[in-house]
Amino acid sequence: MPTTLRKNSKPSFIQSVVFDRSKWTLSKAKAWLKHHGFYYDAIDVKPTQIRARQFDPDKKHTYRTIVISSAIKAIYARKKKITISI
């Protein structure tokens, strides 16, 4: 997977956008990303998906998948809560 060298300081953000490859071409996915204000410079094409990394993953966030449409999903990052034991 290509790296972006981008960091995000927000508590939550979209880490990657994932397209179903059976319904999207690389050029159409890039056009969708550009139209919706996402980065499209770090893309990984796999047999079943096209993944556009927005920010590199890290251990400071938890990740979950959210459905945008039947053929597009997003990896949502949220800052981990700090627990303090006394």
Secondary structure, 3 states (H helix, E strand, C coil): CCCCCCCCCCCEEEEEEEEECCCCCHHHHHHHHHHCCCCCCCEEECCCEEEEECCCCCCCEEEEEEEEECCEEEEEEEECCCCCCC
